[in-house]
Amino acid sequence: TGATGLTFAHTDTQYATVLSNGSGIPANDGSYLYLVNNSAGPVTITLPPANSGSAGKKIIIMGTVANGVANTITIHAHGTDNIVIGGYAPAGCVSNPANCTGMDTSVVGPRIAEFASDGTSLWYLLRAE
């Protein structure tokens, strides 16, 4: 037999949901593209629980204003979940940017951030622009 590992499934719907500052993405929401109204300044969004879908559930969060330098999007993990930041530490390990360990409870995305869940307690930051 071959190698085994996580099985990823992507069964989310394909329409965008618009979020406002301070919003949390509901655990049962089937969207995977979220537009965040950051026209008035920086905003904060909370991811759903990582165990709210199967491993491989993807979420893309994108600001409605392209100039993310001033109107950044801070994205928090839900509850005790964590975000695996990997090579994207410069995008913002919020709690301790100087000593980022590659995992945090928040990240700052200037325009767009894409995540995939492990289906348990982690969101992996796949892309930050």
N, C-alpha and C positions, 0 to 999 in steps of 0.2 A: 504494500500500500504506500501511497505518497504521504507527503507532509500534511499535517493537520494544523488548524489554528482557528481563529475567529472567523465566523461566517458573517459577512456584511450584507445587509438588505436595505434598499432604499425604496420605501413604499409611500413616501409623503406626497401630498398633492402638489401641483405645480402652479400655484398662484401666489402673489405677494400679499403680505399683510403689512399694513402701515402701523408703526408704533410711535408713541410719543415719549418724551423724557420721563424716566422713572418707571417705565413699563417692564413687566416681567412676561416672558413668553410662557403661556400656559402649557402644562404637561401634555394635555390632550390635543394641542393644536397640530394640525396636519401640514401646515405650510413649511417650506424650507427656505423661502426668501422673505426677508423682513426689511422693509424700508423704514429708516428712522428719520423723523423730522428733526434735523439738526440745524435748521435755518436760523434759529434765534441764538445759537451758541452751543457749547458742549452739552452732551446728553449722556445719560446712564441707562443701561438696559441689563436685565438679568436673564440668563439662559434658563431653560427648563431643567428639571432634574435629568441627569445623564441617564438614569434608568427609566425614563419615560418612553423610550423607544428601544428598538433592537440595536445591537452593535452596528455601527455604520450610519446611523441617523445623521444626516447632514443639515447644518443650518448656516445660512449666509446672512450676514447683517450688513446693510449698506446705507450710508447716509444719503439724504436727499440733496445735500449741498456737497459739491465736489471739492471745495476748499476745506479739507479736513484738518488743515494745520491749526486753524483757530477753532473750528467746530468739531472737535474730536468726539469719539464715541467710546465711553468706558463700558466694558462688558464684564459683568460679574457672574461667577459660577453660582449655582443655586445651592443653598444650605451648606453641607459639608463637601460638596463636589469640588474638584480642582480642574484647572486648565493646564494642560501640558503645552508649554510654550516652545520648547525645542529651539530651533534656530531663529525664532522670532523675538528673542529677548529685547532687542532694541525697540520693538513696537510697544514695549511697556510692561515690565514686571512691576506692577503698581506698588505692592507692599514693600519691596526692597530692591529697587532697580540696580543699585550698585553691586549687589551680590545675588543676582537672580540665579536660582537653582534649576531653572527649566520648568518649574511648576509654580503656579500661583492661583489665587482665587479671583483675580481680575486682570484684564489686559486693556490697553488703550489702542484703538484702531483709528487711524486718521480718516479713512474713507470707507473701507470694506474689510470685513473679517469673515473667514470661513472656518467652520468647526465640524468635527465628526465625533460622535459619542462612542465610548466603548461598551455602552449598554449597562454600565454599572455605576461608576462614580467619577469618570473622567471625560472631559471634552478636550480633544486634540485641536490645537490651532493649526490649520492647514495652510492658511494664507492670510496675510495682513498687508494692506496697501494704504 
